[in-house]
Amino acid sequence: MDFVIDKEKCIHCGQCIKDCVSGIIEFNDDNFPYITDENRCIKCQHCLAVCPTGALKIFNKNPENSELTNNFPTDEQLLNLIKSRRSYRHYKAENISKDLMDKLKNMLKYPPTGCNFHKLHFSIIEDIEVMDKFRDMTNSKIKKLFSTKKLSSIVNKFSKYKDAFLNGEDVIFRDCPHMIVVSSPINAPCAPEDAIINLSYFELYAQSLNIGTLWCGFAEICLKVFPDLCEYLEIPDGYKPMYVMLFGLPDIHYTRTVQPEGYQITSVNNKPIKMSLLKKIKRYFWNFIR
């Protein structure tokens, strides 16, 4: 492991020691940080990020190549971005620019993952012609299922859209030009959570670039039941497709935010807990029903 301390810049503050997730950084006899057990390092780079003077280099990552964390949007700006997020179902029939696509792709490495298990895979359709081919492949498979006399549970999920499908309406992909599929290794400790977190970041960043997005559960189902679609998307062996997001230049503009009803929020107070056996059983049932 490449763990180098610039002794002229190090101020011996101990922040890298304090913030090490694995607790493997200590001061040596000369009062400079060093790693005690390389095998326990999870490569989170917290030590690189927390060093106030840029005295620490790890994995050949120079602090000079990291951006300073002093350019945040205001809380009002960020909240407005969240409020303004919509699910887009109308897209322009054109590719987004290479510059915007590169920005979206470069962002994907930053969202957090459970245990810093940094092994997600992304299949991205960047060209509308490729998307059209994938769309036709998928829709033809669904139409073939509808033509069978015996409806399976898979077909039942699409049954209310049968007429639209048979009339040529693009129910699944909404005529979008692009698609991103996030897949996770089957041994990932937090596979579904990692995928949803990453696409949530992707969605908000896309919104800031005036790119519309749509979570696509139907497409996710298709990937799981039609393995040749996974092969087309080059999803690696040992990986499971976790979720799909459509995206592209929107062909509709939302002028204002919506006014959703609030969720239930409990402000927890310090109080004694008295729980009957029946209530415990109910709670176990609710906790593990899905």
KEKOLBA-178421 format. One record per residue (C-alpha): residue number from 1; residue in three letters; x, y, z. Coordinates in nm, 4 decimals. Example, Ala and Ser with C-alpha at 12.3 -4.5 7.8 and 13.67 -1.06 7.14 Angstrom:
BEGIN
resi->1 resn->Ala u->1.2300 v->-0.4500 w->0.7800;
resi->2 resn->Ser u->1.3670 v->-0.1060 w->0.7140;
# end
This chain:
BEGIN
resi->1 resn->Met u->0.0000 v->0.0000 w->0.0000;
resi->2 resn->Asp u->0.1202 v->0.3475 w->-0.0896;
resi->3 resn->Phe u->0.0726 v->0.5550 w->0.2301;
resi->4 resn->Val u->0.3039 v->0.8560 w->0.2277;
resi->5 resn->Ile u->0.3235 v->1.1478 w->0.4707;
resi->6 resn->Asp u->0.4772 v->1.4782 w->0.3650;
resi->7 resn->Lys u->0.6665 v->1.5528 w->0.6855;
resi->8 resn->Glu u->0.6954 v->1.9219 w->0.6018;
resi->9 resn->Lys u->0.3177 v->1.9594 w->0.5702;
resi->10 resn->Cys u->0.2061 v->1.7267 w->0.8515;
resi->11 resn->Ile u->0.0992 v->1.9228 w->1.1626;
resi->12 resn->His u->0.0494 v->1.6101 w->1.3774;
resi->13 resn->Cys u->-0.3190 v->1.6921 w->1.4336;
resi->14 resn->Gly u->-0.4241 v->1.3264 w->1.4397;
resi->15 resn->Gln u->-0.7382 v->1.3815 w->1.2291;
resi->16 resn->Cys u->-0.6497 v->1.0904 w->1.0007;
resi->17 resn->Ile u->-0.6115 v->0.8679 w->1.3064;
resi->18 resn->Lys u->-0.9392 v->0.9837 w->1.4582;
resi->19 resn->Asp u->-1.1402 v->0.9364 w->1.1386;
resi->20 resn->Cys u->-0.9949 v->0.6046 w->1.0168;
resi->21 resn->Val u->-1.2939 v->0.3724 w->0.9754;
resi->22 resn->Ser u->-1.0861 v->0.0606 w->1.0421;
resi->23 resn->Gly u->-0.8820 v->0.2141 w->1.3236;
resi->24 resn->Ile u->-0.5505 v->0.1161 w->1.1656;
resi->25 resn->Ile u->-0.3662 v->0.4515 w->1.1641;
resi->26 resn->Glu u->-0.1396 v->0.5439 w->1.4537;
resi->27 resn->Phe u->0.1472 v->0.7798 w->1.5275;
resi->28 resn->Asn u->0.4942 v->0.6295 w->1.4967;
resi->29 resn->Asp u->0.7831 v->0.7119 w->1.7280;
resi->30 resn->Asp u->0.8494 v->1.0307 w->1.5305;
resi->31 resn->Asn u->0.4864 v->1.1415 w->1.5731;
resi->32 resn->Phe u->0.3904 v->1.0855 w->1.2096;
resi->33 resn->Pro u->0.0888 v->0.8730 w->1.1035;
resi->34 resn->Tyr u->0.1386 v->0.5241 w->0.9641;
resi->35 resn->Ile u->-0.0840 v->0.2248 w->0.8864;
resi->36 resn->Thr u->-0.0592 v->-0.0697 w->1.1220;
resi->37 resn->Asp u->-0.2542 v->-0.3305 w->0.9219;
resi->38 resn->Glu u->-0.2908 v->-0.2842 w->0.5458;
resi->39 resn->Asn u->-0.5228 v->-0.5862 w->0.5133;
resi->40 resn->Arg u->-0.7942 v->-0.4114 w->0.7138;
resi->41 resn->Cys u->-0.7969 v->-0.0960 w->0.4997;
resi->42 resn->Ile u->-1.1292 v->-0.0581 w->0.3133;
resi->43 resn->Lys u->-0.9884 v->0.2066 w->0.0747;
resi->44 resn->Cys u->-1.2387 v->0.4743 w->0.1751;
resi->45 resn->Gln u->-0.9761 v->0.7517 w->0.1514;
resi->46 resn->His u->-1.1160 v->0.9273 w->0.4583;
resi->47 resn->Cys u->-0.7608 v->0.9936 w->0.5700;
resi->48 resn->Leu u->-0.6861 v->1.1716 w->0.2420;
resi->49 resn->Ala u->-1.0036 v->1.3785 w->0.2655;
resi->50 resn->Val u->-0.9725 v->1.4810 w->0.6310;
resi->51 resn->Cys u->-0.6084 v->1.5964 w->0.6289;
resi->52 resn->Pro u->-0.6251 v->1.9783 w->0.6657;
resi->53 resn->Thr u->-0.2860 v->2.0481 w->0.5060;
resi->54 resn->Gly u->-0.2833 v->1.7894 w->0.2251;
resi->55 resn->Ala u->0.0091 v->1.6080 w->0.3829;
resi->56 resn->Leu u->-0.1219 v->1.2565 w->0.3205;
resi->57 resn->Lys u->-0.1064 v->1.0513 w->0.0022;
resi->58 resn->Ile u->-0.2563 v->0.7024 w->-0.0280;
resi->59 resn->Phe u->-0.2967 v->0.4592 w->-0.3209;
resi->60 resn->Asn u->-0.0990 v->0.7045 w->-0.5359;
resi->61 resn->Lys u->-0.3780 v->0.9586 w->-0.4891;
resi->62 resn->Asn u->-0.2251 v->1.3033 w->-0.4512;
resi->63 resn->Pro u->-0.4232 v->1.5541 w->-0.2420;
resi->64 resn->Glu u->-0.3465 v->1.8215 w->-0.5021;
resi->65 resn->Asn u->-0.5782 v->1.6339 w->-0.7400;
resi->66 resn->Ser u->-0.8740 v->1.6503 w->-0.5000;
resi->67 resn->Glu u->-1.1193 v->1.9404 w->-0.5006;
resi->68 resn->Leu u->-1.1579 v->2.1472 w->-0.1842;
resi->69 resn->Thr u->-1.4920 v->2.1061 w->-0.0084;
resi->70 resn->Asn u->-1.5885 v->2.4736 w->0.0085;
resi->71 resn->Asn u->-1.8207 v->2.5195 w->-0.2867;
resi->72 resn->Phe u->-2.1530 v->2.3823 w->-0.1621;
resi->73 resn->Pro u->-2.4886 v->2.5083 w->-0.2900;
resi->74 resn->Thr u->-2.6953 v->2.6906 w->-0.0326;
resi->75 resn->Asp u->-2.9497 v->2.4927 w->0.1648;
resi->76 resn->Glu u->-3.2279 v->2.6722 w->-0.0241;
resi->77 resn->Gln u->-3.0772 v->2.5793 w->-0.3603;
resi->78 resn->Leu u->-3.0361 v->2.2147 w->-0.2647;
resi->79 resn->Leu u->-3.3873 v->2.1943 w->-0.1221;
resi->80 resn->Asn u->-3.5296 v->2.3509 w->-0.4383;
resi->81 resn->Leu u->-3.3457 v->2.0899 w->-0.6470;
resi->82 resn->Ile u->-3.5021 v->1.8136 w->-0.4361;
resi->83 resn->Lys u->-3.8466 v->1.9715 w->-0.4518;
resi->84 resn->Ser u->-3.8193 v->2.0213 w->-0.8281;
resi->85 resn->Arg u->-3.7361 v->1.6587 w->-0.9073;
resi->86 resn->Arg u->-4.0014 v->1.4980 w->-1.1247;
resi->87 resn->Ser u->-4.0438 v->1.1642 w->-1.2998;
resi->88 resn->Tyr u->-4.0213 v->1.2404 w->-1.6710;
resi->89 resn->Arg u->-4.2238 v->1.0392 w->-1.9221;
resi->90 resn->His u->-4.1750 v->1.2618 w->-2.2273;
resi->91 resn->Tyr u->-3.8338 v->1.2900 w->-2.3928;
resi->92 resn->Lys u->-3.6850 v->1.4515 w->-2.7013;
resi->93 resn->Ala u->-3.5831 v->1.1996 w->-2.9656;
resi->94 resn->Glu u->-3.2172 v->1.2961 w->-2.9556;
resi->95 resn->Asn u->-2.8969 v->1.2082 w->-2.7752;
resi->96 resn->Ile u->-2.7707 v->1.4246 w->-2.4936;
resi->97 resn->Ser u->-2.4313 v->1.5802 w->-2.5622;
resi->98 resn->Lys u->-2.1093 v->1.3897 w->-2.4987;
resi->99 resn->Asp u->-2.0104 v->1.6518 w->-2.2426;
resi->100 resn->Leu u->-2.3260 v->1.5932 w->-2.0375;
resi->101 resn->Met u->-2.2950 v->1.2156 w->-2.0719;
resi->102 resn->Asp u->-1.9349 v->1.2284 w->-1.9493;
resi->103 resn->Lys u->-2.0379 v->1.4387 w->-1.6514;
resi->104 resn->Leu u->-2.3024 v->1.1835 w->-1.5551;
resi->105 resn->Lys u->-2.0602 v->0.8918 w->-1.5941;
resi->106 resn->Asn u->-1.7841 v->1.0605 w->-1.3949;
resi->107 resn->Met u->-2.0243 v->1.1267 w->-1.1066;
resi->108 resn->Leu u->-2.1057 v->0.7578 w->-1.0576;
resi->109 resn->Lys u->-1.7926 v->0.6765 w->-0.8555;
resi->110 resn->Tyr u->-1.8764 v->0.9179 w->-0.5737;
resi->111 resn->Pro u->-2.2025 v->0.7940 w->-0.4108;
resi->112 resn->Pro u->-2.1485 v->0.5814 w->-0.0972;
resi->113 resn->Thr u->-2.1718 v->0.2031 w->-0.0823;
resi->114 resn->Gly u->-2.2130 v->-0.0306 w->0.2136;
resi->115 resn->Cys u->-1.8759 v->-0.1299 w->0.3643;
resi->116 resn->Asn u->-1.7171 v->0.0727 w->0.0810;
resi->117 resn->Phe u->-1.7793 v->-0.2304 w->-0.1437;
resi->118 resn->His u->-1.6882 v->-0.0324 w->-0.4526;
resi->119 resn->Lys u->-1.7742 v->-0.2921 w->-0.7177;
resi->120 resn->Leu u->-2.0955 v->-0.1799 w->-0.8842;
resi->121 resn->His u->-2.1301 v->-0.2207 w->-1.2595;
resi->122 resn->Phe u->-2.3123 v->0.0241 w->-1.4854;
resi->123 resn->Ser u->-2.4521 v->-0.0538 w->-1.8280;
resi->124 resn->Ile u->-2.5338 v->0.2713 w->-2.0064;
resi->125 resn->Ile u->-2.7058 v->0.3062 w->-2.3415;
resi->126 resn->Glu u->-2.5615 v->0.6300 w->-2.4749;
resi->127 resn->Asp u->-2.6990 v->0.6269 w->-2.8295;
resi->128 resn->Ile u->-3.0654 v->0.6482 w->-2.9216;
resi->129 resn->Glu u->-3.0232 v->0.3938 w->-3.2052;
resi->130 resn->Val u->-2.8920 v->0.1367 w->-2.9575;
resi->131 resn->Met u->-3.1779 v->0.2255 w->-2.7240;
resi->132 resn->Asp u->-3.4286 v->0.1726 w->-3.0038;
resi->133 resn->Lys u->-3.2877 v->-0.1738 w->-3.0709;
resi->134 resn->Phe u->-3.3015 v->-0.2654 w->-2.7021;
resi->135 resn->Arg u->-3.6536 v->-0.1251 w->-2.6786;
resi->136 resn->Asp u->-3.7707 v->-0.3325 w->-2.9759;
resi->137 resn->Met u->-3.6077 v->-0.6488 w->-2.8382;
resi->138 resn->Thr u->-3.7765 v->-0.6087 w->-2.5020;
resi->139 resn->Asn u->-4.1183 v->-0.5082 w->-2.6304;
resi->140 resn->Ser u->-4.1249 v->-0.7998 w->-2.8756;
resi->141 resn->Lys u->-4.0622 v->-1.0400 w->-2.5877;
resi->142 resn->Ile u->-4.3479 v->-0.8904 w->-2.3876;
resi->143 resn->Lys u->-4.5828 v->-0.9100 w->-2.6862;
resi->144 resn->Lys u->-4.4893 v->-1.2761 w->-2.7320;
resi->145 resn->Leu u->-4.5809 v->-1.3427 w->-2.3699;
resi->146 resn->Phe u->-4.9176 v->-1.1766 w->-2.4201;
resi->147 resn->Ser u->-4.9842 v->-1.4066 w->-2.7141;
resi->148 resn->Thr u->-4.9536 v->-1.7174 w->-2.4949;
resi->149 resn->Lys u->-5.2731 v->-1.8653 w->-2.3604;
resi->150 resn->Lys u->-5.1338 v->-1.9391 w->-2.0166;
resi->151 resn->Leu u->-5.0530 v->-1.6136 w->-1.8389;
resi->152 resn->Ser u->-4.7652 v->-1.6416 w->-1.5961;
resi->153 resn->Ser u->-4.7160 v->-1.4229 w->-1.2900;
resi->154 resn->Ile u->-4.4727 v->-1.2176 w->-1.4967;
resi->155 resn->Val u->-4.7321 v->-1.1447 w->-1.7634;
resi->156 resn->Asn u->-4.9843 v->-1.0527 w->-1.4958;
resi->157 resn->Lys u->-4.7622 v->-0.7638 w->-1.3913;
resi->158 resn->Phe u->-4.8094 v->-0.6163 w->-1.7381;
resi->159 resn->Ser u->-5.1673 v->-0.7295 w->-1.7978;
resi->160 resn->Lys u->-5.3320 v->-0.3905 w->-1.7450;
resi->161 resn->Tyr u->-5.1053 v->-0.2493 w->-2.0165;
resi->162 resn->Lys u->-5.1818 v->-0.5260 w->-2.2662;
resi->163 resn->Asp u->-5.3899 v->-0.3158 w->-2.5041;
resi->164 resn->Ala u->-5.1327 v->-0.0372 w->-2.5018;
resi->165 resn->Phe u->-4.8558 v->-0.2860 w->-2.5787;
resi->166 resn->Leu u->-5.0426 v->-0.4449 w->-2.8654;
resi->167 resn->Asn u->-5.1221 v->-0.0997 w->-3.0048;
resi->168 resn->Gly u->-4.7520 v->-0.0194 w->-3.0210;
resi->169 resn->Glu u->-4.7316 v->0.2146 w->-2.7222;
resi->170 resn->Asp u->-4.3906 v->0.2132 w->-2.5532;
resi->171 resn->Val u->-4.5247 v->0.1480 w->-2.2038;
resi->172 resn->Ile u->-4.1925 v->0.0443 w->-2.0503;
resi->173 resn->Phe u->-3.9379 v->0.2867 w->-2.1939;
resi->174 resn->Arg u->-4.1549 v->0.5914 w->-2.2668;
resi->175 resn->Asp u->-3.9606 v->0.6606 w->-2.5893;
resi->176 resn->Cys u->-3.6577 v->0.7664 w->-2.3845;
resi->177 resn->Pro u->-3.3195 v->0.7918 w->-2.5636;
resi->178 resn->His u->-3.0958 v->0.6600 w->-2.2828;
resi->179 resn->Met u->-3.0913 v->0.4041 w->-2.0042;
resi->180 resn->Ile u->-2.8629 v->0.3197 w->-1.7126;
resi->181 resn->Val u->-2.8655 v->-0.0200 w->-1.5398;
resi->182 resn->Val u->-2.6830 v->-0.0672 w->-1.2119;
resi->183 resn->Ser u->-2.5771 v->-0.4223 w->-1.1244;
resi->184 resn->Ser u->-2.4145 v->-0.5523 w->-0.8089;
resi->185 resn->Pro u->-2.2047 v->-0.8607 w->-0.7278;
resi->186 resn->Ile u->-2.4140 v->-1.1347 w->-0.5720;
resi->187 resn->Asn u->-2.1823 v->-1.1299 w->-0.2680;
resi->188 resn->Ala u->-2.2188 v->-0.7545 w->-0.2066;
resi->189 resn->Pro u->-2.3094 v->-0.6825 w->0.1580;
resi->190 resn->Cys u->-2.5651 v->-0.4123 w->0.0671;
resi->191 resn->Ala u->-2.6558 v->-0.4856 w->-0.2943;
resi->192 resn->Pro u->-3.0045 v->-0.3283 w->-0.3253;
resi->193 resn->Glu u->-2.9180 v->-0.0348 w->-0.1028;
resi->194 resn->Asp u->-2.6033 v->0.0470 w->-0.3025;
resi->195 resn->Ala u->-2.7980 v->0.0522 w->-0.6289;
resi->196 resn->Ile u->-3.0804 v->0.2725 w->-0.5021;
resi->197 resn->Ile u->-2.8420 v->0.5168 w->-0.3339;
resi->198 resn->Asn u->-2.6342 v->0.5496 w->-0.6501;
resi->199 resn->Leu u->-2.9303 v->0.6097 w->-0.8791;
resi->200 resn->Ser u->-3.0723 v->0.8622 w->-0.6314;
resi->201 resn->Tyr u->-2.7507 v->1.0626 w->-0.6589;
resi->202 resn->Phe u->-2.7564 v->1.0148 w->-1.0366;
resi->203 resn->Glu u->-3.1132 v->1.1425 w->-1.0558;
resi->204 resn->Leu u->-3.0487 v->1.4625 w->-0.8619;
resi->205 resn->Tyr u->-2.7300 v->1.5384 w->-1.0505;
resi->206 resn->Ala u->-2.9123 v->1.4795 w->-1.3791;
resi->207 resn->Gln u->-3.1831 v->1.7194 w->-1.2615;
resi->208 resn->Ser u->-2.9168 v->1.9875 w->-1.2022;
resi->209 resn->Leu u->-2.8085 v->1.9401 w->-1.5661;
resi->210 resn->Asn u->-3.1682 v->1.9721 w->-1.6943;
resi->211 resn->Ile u->-3.1798 v->1.6021 w->-1.7800;
resi->212 resn->Gly u->-3.5003 v->1.4147 w->-1.7037;
resi->213 resn->Thr u->-3.5047 v->1.0719 w->-1.5366;
resi->214 resn->Leu u->-3.7519 v->0.7927 w->-1.4652;
resi->215 resn->Trp u->-3.7200 v->0.4947 w->-1.2302;
resi->216 resn->Cys u->-3.8190 v->0.1925 w->-1.4390;
resi->217 resn->Gly u->-3.9329 v->-0.1115 w->-1.2427;
resi->218 resn->Phe u->-4.0811 v->-0.2806 w->-1.5507;
resi->219 resn->Ala u->-3.7433 v->-0.2770 w->-1.7245;
resi->220 resn->Glu u->-3.5810 v->-0.4234 w->-1.4126;
resi->221 resn->Ile u->-3.8307 v->-0.7125 w->-1.4204;
resi->222 resn->Cys u->-3.7566 v->-0.7739 w->-1.7877;
resi->223 resn->Leu u->-3.3825 v->-0.7960 w->-1.7222;
resi->224 resn->Lys u->-3.4381 v->-1.0590 w->-1.4566;
resi->225 resn->Val u->-3.6643 v->-1.2826 w->-1.6659;
resi->226 resn->Phe u->-3.4946 v->-1.2415 w->-2.0058;
resi->227 resn->Pro u->-3.1260 v->-1.3322 w->-1.9576;
resi->228 resn->Asp u->-3.0323 v->-1.2438 w->-2.3160;
resi->229 resn->Leu u->-3.1109 v->-0.8801 w->-2.2329;
resi->230 resn->Cys u->-2.8459 v->-0.8948 w->-1.9605;
resi->231 resn->Glu u->-2.6056 v->-1.0400 w->-2.2141;
resi->232 resn->Tyr u->-2.6814 v->-0.7550 w->-2.4543;
resi->233 resn->Leu u->-2.6049 v->-0.5046 w->-2.1766;
resi->234 resn->Glu u->-2.2796 v->-0.6893 w->-2.0968;
resi->235 resn->Ile u->-2.3652 v->-0.7372 w->-1.7306;
resi->236 resn->Pro u->-2.0723 v->-0.9400 w->-1.5900;
resi->237 resn->Asp u->-2.1014 v->-1.2967 w->-1.4622;
resi->238 resn->Gly u->-2.1724 v->-1.3052 w->-1.0906;
resi->239 resn->Tyr u->-2.3599 v->-0.9735 w->-1.1071;
resi->240 resn->Lys u->-2.7324 v->-0.9191 w->-1.0600;
resi->241 resn->Pro u->-2.9178 v->-0.6275 w->-1.2217;
resi->242 resn->Met u->-3.0607 v->-0.4264 w->-0.9334;
resi->243 resn->Tyr u->-3.2436 v->-0.1373 w->-1.0938;
resi->244 resn->Val u->-3.2943 v->0.0651 w->-1.4117;
resi->245 resn->Met u->-3.3263 v->0.4373 w->-1.4737;
resi->246 resn->Leu u->-3.4300 v->0.6013 w->-1.8002;
resi->247 resn->Phe u->-3.2954 v->0.9446 w->-1.8846;
resi->248 resn->Gly u->-3.2739 v->1.2032 w->-2.1590;
resi->249 resn->Leu u->-3.3516 v->1.5589 w->-2.2589;
resi->250 resn->Pro u->-3.7078 v->1.6231 w->-2.1406;
resi->251 resn->Asp u->-3.9775 v->1.7195 w->-2.3869;
resi->252 resn->Ile u->-4.1811 v->1.8817 w->-2.1126;
resi->253 resn->His u->-4.1053 v->2.1521 w->-1.8556;
resi->254 resn->Tyr u->-4.2301 v->2.1638 w->-1.4979;
resi->255 resn->Thr u->-4.2733 v->2.5274 w->-1.3993;
resi->256 resn->Arg u->-4.3185 v->2.4846 w->-1.0259;
resi->257 resn->Thr u->-4.2849 v->2.2349 w->-0.7440;
resi->258 resn->Val u->-4.5721 v->2.0193 w->-0.6201;
resi->259 resn->Gln u->-4.7329 v->2.0290 w->-0.2750;
resi->260 resn->Pro u->-4.7189 v->1.6742 w->-0.1394;
resi->261 resn->Glu u->-4.8826 v->1.5618 w->0.1811;
resi->262 resn->Gly u->-4.6361 v->1.5149 w->0.4644;
resi->263 resn->Tyr u->-4.5356 v->1.1781 w->0.6063;
resi->264 resn->Gln u->-4.5787 v->1.0729 w->0.9652;
resi->265 resn->Ile u->-4.2910 v->1.2023 w->1.1757;
resi->266 resn->Thr u->-4.2352 v->1.0987 w->1.5357;
resi->267 resn->Ser u->-4.0120 v->1.3050 w->1.7608;
resi->268 resn->Val u->-3.8794 v->1.0363 w->1.9930;
resi->269 resn->Asn u->-3.8743 v->1.1183 w->2.3656;
resi->270 resn->Asn u->-3.7083 v->0.9426 w->2.6537;
resi->271 resn->Lys u->-3.9717 v->0.7106 w->2.8002;
resi->272 resn->Pro u->-3.9949 v->0.3604 w->2.9504;
resi->273 resn->Ile u->-4.0790 v->0.0731 w->2.7148;
resi->274 resn->Lys u->-4.3620 v->-0.1612 w->2.8043;
resi->275 resn->Met u->-4.4277 v->-0.4155 w->2.5318;
resi->276 resn->Ser u->-4.6557 v->-0.7172 w->2.5523;
resi->277 resn->Leu u->-4.5617 v->-1.0510 w->2.3971;
resi->278 resn->Leu u->-4.8408 v->-1.0138 w->2.1404;
resi->279 resn->Lys u->-4.7105 v->-0.6741 w->2.0342;
resi->280 resn->Lys u->-4.3574 v->-0.8144 w->2.0030;
resi->281 resn->Ile u->-4.4860 v->-1.0895 w->1.7746;
resi->282 resn->Lys u->-4.6692 v->-0.8331 w->1.5635;
resi->283 resn->Arg u->-4.3554 v->-0.6219 w->1.5401;
resi->284 resn->Tyr u->-4.1478 v->-0.9213 w->1.4285;
resi->285 resn->Phe u->-4.4105 v->-0.9913 w->1.1629;
resi->286 resn->Trp u->-4.4119 v->-0.6319 w->1.0364;
resi->287 resn->Asn u->-4.0308 v->-0.6172 w->1.0378;
resi->288 resn->Phe u->-3.9806 v->-0.9315 w->0.8320;
resi->289 resn->Ile u->-4.2933 v->-0.9552 w->0.6148;
resi->290 resn->Arg u->-4.1023 v->-0.8510 w->0.2980;
# end
